[in-house]
Amino acid sequence: ALENAVKIARSYTKRQAVVVFEHGYHGRTNLTMAMTAKNMPYKEGFGPFAPEIYRMPMAYPFRWNGDQTKCAQEALEMVTHKIEKEIGAKNVAAIVIEPIQGEGGFIIPPKGFLPGLVNYAKENGIVFIADEVQTGFGRTGKMFASEDENIEPDIITTAKGIAAGLPLSGVTGRAEIMDSIHISGLGGTYGGNPIACAAALGAIETIEEENLVERANVIGKIMNDALHAMAAKYPIIGEVRGRGGMQAIELIKPGSDEPNSEAQAAIIKYCISQGVLIISAGTYANVIRLLPPLTINEDLLREGLSVLEEAIASIK
């Protein structure tokens, strides 16, 4: 999806440069590895990578070097300055960002950062691409995470939740942008697979019929409340963050902001030993992310959270 989105943006703008962000993840093809920030395990030994990819500072409040309340404004100023001085806005085809960074550690940019990027892109004829592969289809308590600040991307990329686990991805965009590609310019052996498309129709129907977008907010509150209660007791939790059914804790060494990757590994190992599968994340390998099915039973969710707390309490 991301590979095609970039091809479309380049075709439409007749430009080459692509702007991405620290902590971002966009895939494992050669181009999307170049767009992805973290080296291990995604990029190590697989270069050289595609050129004309430019990485910008991310608005990451917890690790912002300065006043967190000014993170959005300062990060936006840094990004636009770097684009102007190091690339030239007239050379940028696309700005690509996850509305909430997934593999990077569920980093939620502070209010104002995304709308500022959208406005800058619009003013300079740049295609704004929202990578909603992990955040899309109800996960964050909105159908798409971009809706939280009412931004309107030029292109949205989707996958994962679109077909409830079957291999399918999509690129959706403004007609004038999508139609800029010449006939047969995009394609692939498995494009439009009828079984995957049928699964997507079924998944979307289920999301609507079972009101799973709102359900994401219900389970999100259960997780967020439980994680905040844990943070009040265990100093290895530096921050709780998330939106809807996409919640995380960032682990630190008590008394500092230093990432605690050892605690992450120990917590995951303990949870697996108790039959609870949780996922790691974070550039510094110190984030535990929770992405339960939106259909999960609340008692089962609370049981899983209790195992997670046992794991955290076991860290010495």
C-alpha positions in Angstrom: 0.0 0.0 0.0 2.7 2.5 1.0 4.8 1.7 -2.1 1.9 2.4 -4.4 0.9 5.5 -2.4 4.4 7.0 -3.0 4.3 6.0 -6.7 1.0 7.8 -7.0 2.2 10.9 -5.3 5.4 11.1 -7.4 3.3 10.6 -10.6 0.9 13.3 -9.6 3.4 15.9 -8.5 6.2 15.1 -10.9 8.5 15.3 -7.8 10.8 12.7 -6.1 11.5 13.6 -2.5 9.5 11.8 0.3 9.4 13.1 3.8 9.0 10.6 6.7 9.5 10.8 10.5 11.7 9.4 13.3 10.2 6.3 14.9 8.0 5.6 11.9 7.3 2.2 10.4 6.0 1.8 6.8 6.9 -1.7 5.6 9.6 -4.2 4.5 10.0 -3.6 0.8 13.1 -1.8 -0.3 11.4 1.6 -0.6 9.4 1.2 2.7 12.5 -0.1 4.6 14.1 3.2 3.6 11.0 5.0 4.9 11.1 3.0 8.2 13.2 4.5 11.0 14.3 1.5 13.1 17.2 -0.6 11.9 16.8 -3.9 13.8 15.0 -6.0 12.9 13.6 -4.3 9.8 16.6 -3.1 7.9 19.8 -4.6 9.1 21.8 -6.2 6.3 19.2 -5.4 3.6 20.6 -2.2 2.0 21.3 -0.3 0.0 17.9 1.4 0.2 15.9 3.6 -2.1 17.1 7.3 -2.3 15.2 10.5 -1.9 13.8 9.6 1.5 14.2 12.4 4.1 13.6 11.7 7.8 12.2 14.5 10.1 11.9 14.9 13.8 8.8 13.5 15.3 6.6 15.3 17.8 7.1 12.8 20.7 6.1 14.6 23.9 7.5 12.1 26.4 10.9 12.4 24.9 10.8 16.0 23.7 14.0 17.9 24.6 12.2 20.9 26.0 8.8 22.1 27.2 6.3 19.3 26.3 3.5 21.8 26.0 5.4 23.4 23.1 6.2 20.1 21.4 3.8 20.4 18.5 4.8 23.9 17.6 8.5 23.4 18.0 8.5 20.1 16.1 6.4 21.6 13.3 8.9 24.5 13.0 11.8 22.1 12.9 10.2 20.0 10.2 9.3 22.9 7.9 12.7 24.5 8.4 14.5 21.3 7.5 12.3 20.8 4.4 12.9 24.3 3.2 16.7 24.2 3.8 17.6 20.6 3.1 15.2 19.5 0.4 13.2 22.5 -0.9 9.4 22.2 -0.7 9.1 22.4 -4.5 10.9 19.0 -4.6 8.7 17.1 -2.1 6.2 14.7 -3.6 4.7 13.5 -0.3 4.7 13.8 3.5 4.0 10.3 4.9 3.1 9.8 8.6 1.2 7.4 10.8 -1.4 9.4 12.8 -0.4 7.3 15.7 3.0 5.6 15.3 2.6 1.9 15.8 6.0 0.1 15.8 7.6 3.2 17.1 5.7 2.9 20.4 2.2 4.2 20.0 3.5 7.7 19.8 0.6 10.2 19.6 1.6 13.5 18.2 0.3 16.4 20.3 -2.7 18.4 19.1 -1.9 20.7 16.3 1.1 18.8 14.8 -0.8 16.8 12.2 -3.1 19.8 11.1 0.0 21.9 10.8 1.7 19.3 8.5 -1.5 19.1 6.4 -1.7 22.8 6.0 2.0 23.0 5.0 1.5 20.2 2.5 -1.5 22.0 1.0 0.3 25.3 0.7 3.2 23.7 -1.1 1.5 21.3 -3.4 2.7 18.2 -1.5 0.6 15.1 -1.2 -0.2 14.3 2.4 -0.3 10.5 3.0 -1.8 9.1 6.2 -0.5 5.6 6.9 -3.5 4.1 8.7 -2.4 0.4 8.3 -2.4 -0.1 12.0 -4.8 2.7 13.1 -7.5 2.3 10.6 -10.9 0.6 10.7 -12.1 1.4 14.2 -8.9 0.6 16.2 -8.6 4.1 17.8 -12.3 4.8 18.5 -12.8 6.5 15.2 -13.1 4.7 11.8 -9.7 6.3 11.0 -7.3 8.0 13.4 -7.1 11.0 11.1 -10.6 11.9 12.1 -9.4 12.8 15.7 -8.3 16.3 14.6 -10.5 16.4 11.5 -7.6 16.3 9.1 -8.3 15.2 5.5 -5.3 13.4 4.0 -4.9 13.4 0.2 -4.2 9.6 0.4 -4.9 7.0 3.1 -3.2 3.6 3.2 -5.0 0.7 4.9 -4.5 -3.0 5.7 -4.6 -5.2 8.8 -8.1 -4.5 10.1 -9.5 -4.0 6.6 -10.0 -7.8 6.1 -9.7 -9.2 9.7 -6.4 -10.9 9.1 -6.6 -11.9 5.5 -3.9 -10.4 3.2 -5.4 -7.2 1.8 -4.3 -3.6 1.6 -5.7 -0.5 0.0 -4.8 3.0 -1.2 -7.6 5.5 -1.2 -7.2 9.1 -2.3 -8.6 12.1 -4.1 -9.8 11.3 -7.6 -7.5 13.8 -9.3 -4.5 12.3 -7.6 -5.4 8.6 -8.1 -6.3 9.2 -11.7 -2.9 10.7 -12.5 -1.4 7.2 -12.9 -1.3 5.9 -16.4 -3.1 2.7 -17.4 -1.4 -0.4 -15.9 0.9 1.7 -13.9 -0.1 0.0 -10.7 -0.8 -3.7 -10.3 0.3 -7.0 -8.8 -0.2 -10.8 -9.0 -2.6 -10.8 -6.0 -4.3 -7.5 -6.4 -8.0 -7.6 -5.9 -8.1 -11.2 -4.6 -11.8 -12.1 -4.4 -11.5 -14.0 -1.1 -9.7 -11.2 0.7 -12.1 -8.7 -0.7 -15.1 -10.8 0.5 -13.4 -10.9 3.9 -13.1 -7.1 3.9 -16.8 -6.6 3.1 -17.6 -9.0 5.9 -15.3 -7.2 8.3 -16.7 -3.7 7.5 -20.2 -5.1 7.8 -19.4 -6.5 11.3 -17.7 -3.2 12.4 -20.9 -1.4 11.5 -23.4 -3.9 12.8 -21.7 -4.5 16.1 -20.7 -0.8 16.6 -17.1 -1.8 17.0 -15.8 1.8 16.5 -17.5 2.8 19.8 -16.5 -0.6 21.3 -12.9 0.4 20.8 -13.5 3.3 23.2 -15.1 1.0 25.8 -12.2 -1.4 25.9 -9.8 1.5 25.5 -11.1 3.0 28.8 -10.8 -0.3 30.6 -7.2 -0.7 29.5 -6.3 3.0 30.0 -7.7 3.0 33.5 -5.9 -0.2 34.5 -2.6 1.0 33.0 -2.8 4.3 34.9 -3.5 2.5 38.1 -0.4 0.4 37.5 1.7 3.5 36.7 0.7 4.9 40.1 2.2 1.8 41.7 5.2 0.8 39.6 7.9 3.5 38.8 9.1 1.5 35.8 6.1 2.8 33.9 7.2 6.2 32.5 4.1 6.9 30.5 0.7 5.5 29.6 -0.6 6.5 26.2 -3.1 5.5 23.6 -6.4 6.1 22.0 -9.3 3.7 21.8 -8.3 0.0 21.5 -4.7 1.0 21.0 -2.9 1.4 24.4 0.7 1.3 25.5 3.1 1.8 28.4 6.6 3.1 28.0 9.0 1.5 30.5 11.9 3.4 32.1 14.6 2.8 34.7 13.1 4.3 37.9 14.4 7.7 38.7 15.2 8.5 35.1 13.8 8.6 31.6 16.3 6.0 30.4 14.5 3.3 28.3 14.1 -0.1 30.1 14.4 -2.7 27.4 15.3 -5.4 30.0 11.9 -4.9 31.7 10.1 -5.1 28.4 11.7 -8.5 27.7 11.0 -9.9 31.2 7.3 -8.7 31.1 6.7 -10.3 27.7 8.3 -13.6 28.8 6.2 -13.7 32.0 2.9 -13.0 30.2 3.6 -15.7 27.6 4.3 -18.2 30.4 0.8 -17.4 31.7 -0.9 -17.7 28.3 -1.2 -14.0 27.6 0.3 -12.7 24.3 1.4 -9.1 24.3 3.4 -7.2 21.7 6.7 -5.2 22.0 7.2 -1.9 20.4 9.3 1.2 20.5 12.5 2.5 18.9 14.2 1.8 22.2 12.6 -1.6 22.7 10.9 -0.4 25.9 7.2 -0.2 25.0 4.4 -2.7 25.7 1.5 -2.3 23.3 -2.0 -3.6 23.7 -4.1 -4.3 20.6 -6.9 -6.7 21.7 -9.6 -7.7 19.3 -12.4 -5.1 19.3 -14.8 -8.0 20.0 -12.9 -9.2 23.2 -15.0 -10.1 26.2 -14.5 -7.6 29.0 -13.8 -10.3 31.6 -11.2 -11.8 29.4 -9.6 -8.4 28.9 -9.5 -7.7 32.6 -8.0 -11.2 33.2 -5.2 -10.4 30.7 -4.6 -7.0 32.3 -4.2 -8.7 35.7 -1.5 -11.0 34.3 0.2 -8.0 32.9 0.2 -6.4 36.3 1.6 -9.5 37.8 4.4 -9.4 35.3 5.2 -5.7 36.0 5.1 -6.4 39.8 7.6 -9.2 39.4 10.3 -6.8 38.0 12.9 -6.1 40.7 
